[in-house]
Amino acid sequence: MASGKIIVLVLVFVLDLIAFGLAVAAEQRRSTATLTSDSEKNYTFCVYDSDISTGYGFGALFLLLISQIILMVGSRCFCCGPAMKPGGSRACALILFLFCWLTFIIAEACLLAGSVRNAYHTKYRTLFVNDPPTCEMVRKGVFAAGAAFVFFTAILSEFYYISFSKARDASGGASYGGASIGMSNFS
């Protein structure tokens, strides 16, 4: 395998690994809220702790996006460039390409939803202590699901790039036109 392909594999792996770590950290540091009443006990309101997991979630989201961009540029998004010779590596690369994009979209959706929901804080207060406000918080497991799909995306993207490189090398770098019907003048 050429050094350029190894650099792409290592770079994508490192970015995915950091994105996975940030997604796990976001799950561990999700915002929690406590109901607090004022000193005269006239009204209650929500007090939120640290908002760091929003940053972790967005960081994981952007690192995964950069990783996917590097992978697609390195492989010419599977559909651009010269045609590859038919075979098992090309079929495997196509299947891995589709599943890689599927897990990527799910991971991005989980990380985006978790980050946006974690950033939302209830701003209102109630005048009655007996009827407290609902303190909106991100559900437990949203960032964990994002981390799991980041992990799946990392594995699938590595295998996709290896299969793609194998199929590209099997073509010998030459364009493969495939079976065709010759059209010529019969005079």
N, C-alpha and C positions, 0 to 999 in steps of 0.2 A: 504494500500500500504506500502510495506516495506521501511525502511529508506534508503536502497541502491538505490531504484528506485527514491525516492524523491530527493536524492543527485544528481543523473544523470539528472533528470528533471530541477532542479535549476541550476546546472552547465551549461547545454546546453542553458537554457534561458538567463543566465547572459552573456555568450559568444556571443550569437546571438544578444542580446541587445547592447553590446559594438560594435559589428561588424556593426550593423545598424547605430549607432551613428557616427562611423568613416566614413561610406559610405556617410551619409548626410553631414558631415564636409568636405569630399573630394569634393562633389558637390559645396558646398559653397565657397571653397578655390581653385577652379581650376585655373590653370595658364592662364594668359592673356598676350598678347604681344602688344607692341606698336612699330610702325616704327620710327626709329631715324636716322638722318643723321649726318655725322661727322661735325666737326667745319668748314671745308672748303666747305661743301655741295657737295663733290665729289661722295660719295656713301651713300646708305641707308642700314640699317640692322635692325634686330628684337631684341628688348630687352624684356626679359621675367621677370615677377615678381616672387613671391615666388613659390617654387616647393613643398610645404608641402603636397599638395593633393595627390601626388604620394605615399608618405609614409602612408597617411591615407588610401588610396585605398589598398595598399599591406597589411596594418595592418588588415583591414576588411576582406580581402581575407584569410589571415592566421587564423584569429579567427574563421571565418565560417568553414574553413577546420578542425580545431581542434574540433570544436563543432560537426561536422558531424562524425569525427572519434570516439569521445566519445560516441555518440549516436549509432553508428554501433557496437562498442565493447560491449556496454551495452545490445544491443538487439541481439548480435551474428549475425548481418547483415541479420536478418530475416530468412535466409535459412540454417544456421548452427545450430547445437544443436538438441535436440529431437523434433520430429514432434508434432505439436499442433492439438488439437481436432478441427474438422471442425465446423464452425459456423460463425455467423455474425461478431464477433470480429476479427477472423482470416482474413476474407475477407476484412473487413475494414482496418485492419493493412496492408494487401498486397497492396491495392489501395493507401493508404496514403504513404507507402514505395516508390512506384513508382513515385508518384507526388512529394514527398520530394526530391528524387534524381533529378527529372527533374528541379525543381526550384533551387536546389543547383547548378546544372551545369550551368544554365542560369545566376545565380547570380555571380558565379565565373568567367564566361566568360566576363560579363559586367565589373566587378571590375578589372580583368586583362587587358582587352582592354583599359579601361579608364586610368589605372595607366601607362601602357606602352606608350600610346599616349600622356599623360600629361608629361611624362619624356622626350619625343622627342622635341628637340628645333632646329629650323632652324639655321644652322651654317654658311650659305653663305651670301654674301652681293652683291648688284648690283652696277655697276659703274654709272648707270643713275638714277637720282632721279625720272624721269618720269615713270620708269619701276620698281616699288618696289618689293621686294621679298614677297612671300606668307608666312606669319607667321603661322606655323602649331600649332593649338590648339585643345584640346579635345572638342568635341561637347557638347553643353549644354544638360544635361539630361542623359548622359551615367552613371555617378555615381548615379544619382537618380534612374535609372532603376535597377542598382545593389542593391541599398538600398531597393527598393520595393521587389525585389526577395529575398533579405535577410530576409525581414519581412515575406514573404510567406513561405520561408523555415523554419523559426522559428515556425510559427503556425503549419505547417504540421508536423514538426518533433516532436513537443510536443504531438499532437494528435496521431501520429504514435506510439510513445513510450507508451502512455496510452493504446491504443488499443492492442498493442503487449503484454503489461503486463497483460491485461485482458484475452487475449487469452491464454497466458502462464499459468496464474493462473487457468483458466478453465480446463486445461489439468491436473491439480493437480500435476504438476512437473513430472508426469510419461510420459514415451514415449507412444505415441499413434500410433499403427501400422496401424490402419485403416482396411478396409475390405480386406481380402486376401483369397486365396484359399489354403487350407491345402494340402500338398503333403506328402503322406505316402505310405508305401509299402503295397500292398494288396497281401498277400500270400495265 
